Amino acid sequence: MSLDRDEMIAYEGKASMLIRKPVAEVFEAIVDPAITSRFWFTKGSGRLEKGKRVRWDWEMYGASAQVLVLELEKDRRVLIEWSGAGQPPTTVEWTFAARAGTTYVTIANRGFGGSQDEIVKQAIDSTGGFAFHLAGLKAVLEHDIDLNLTADHHPKD
């Protein structure tokens, strides 16, 4: 069974979290690889800027993703297209809502391909992955603690 475009859009991985830091600080943690590498990927080739291509590496897994920044609205929104080895690209959108000195962050990953079962699996996996991403971000920004969530999710034997 194949899905039409509207049905594919309906399937997304989505996670949200309140971060008890000002929106400028939270936004910076996503666009600056020196900060992001503390809680998500291990190495980024550059800062996120609209129209720029960067590479993110997860060295513990030997994995990387090619990233194209489609939109970037300071302290409001980041939209990227990314793909890993052999995978079709999807989009990831971070939105930042300022709330009295705190920030509510929502991440939505869209555009999965394949059969309906494959799309549902990708959406579920994405939701879990971005929940880790937000938990790690919260720990780093609020408590200056690196939880190693990404590395410890699939430890090597």
Buried (B, 14 or more C-beta within 10 A) or exposed (E): EEBEEEEBEEBBBBBBBEBEBBBEEBBBBBBBBEBBBBBBBBEBBBBBEEEBEBBBBBEBBEEBBBBBBBEBEEBBBBBBBBEBEEEEBBBBBBBBEBEEEBBBBBBBBBBBEBEEEEBEBBBEEBBEBBBBBBBBBBBBBEEEEEBBBBBEEEEEE
